[in-house]
Every structure is written in C-alpha cells, then in structure tokens.
Amino acid sequence: MLDATFSALSDPTRRGILEFLADGDLSVGELVDEFSISQSAVSRHLQVLEHAGLVTRRRDGQRRLCSLNGEPLREADEWIARYRAFWEARLDRLDKVLRAERRK
C-alpha cells in the first residue's frame, strides 16, 4: 500500500486535491472548479487516489462527494519518520561541528 500512496502523491494535482479535501468533503464538480483541467482528468486523478486508499467517493443525491482518508498518509509518515531520525542525527552532528568552528 505504501507504493500506491507514494505513487499517488507524486503528482502535484493529486497533492492539490488532497489539500482541498483536508478542509472537508467536496463534490467532483467543486474539485473541477479548483483546477484548470477537465472533469475527466480530475476523475482520473481521483481514481488513482482511491486506488491508494487516500480518497473515498460516495453519492449524495446528484452529487458525488469526495473525502480524504488519512490512514495511508499516517503509514507513509511512519515510514518517513525512521529516516527523519537519521537525518536529524546527522544535522545535529553538523551543528556541533559548525559551532565548534565558530568558537575557534
């Protein structure tokens, strides 16, 4: 599932869709209004996001509402956290070296 999440996040339009959905549910039409692409293009992006489990769609009368599902993002964040600790340790060592150089 992590591969699908990162693949879905690789596209700026899909990341933009997630940003809008983070503020609340939107219809497909409302998402189309936010981007300068066709409804079919937005639908294709939504299909990728759905496949990754990042978005769910449901009918509400005539509208199809889209919702953000943050669980795959949590899984991605947990994976990234291991590497964040690695880089923070390296940056801390660099900071110590730079401070020591300034004292000379």
C-alpha angles and dihedrals in degrees: 000000000000091000091054090049094052092042090053091047092051092081119077093214091055091048088051091052090053091050091055092046091050086072092053145294118319134185121244088249092054090051091050088055090056095055133052093232134095126272090248090055091050089048091053090051090049090052090056091048090048092049088054090049092242096116135034124197128204137172120253105180107294094348130083108216122205124209132190117241107200098188096093088049090054090052091050091048091052090052092048092046091071090058093041088062089049093053094042090055090051092047090049090054090048090050090053091050093049092048090050090050091051091053092056 
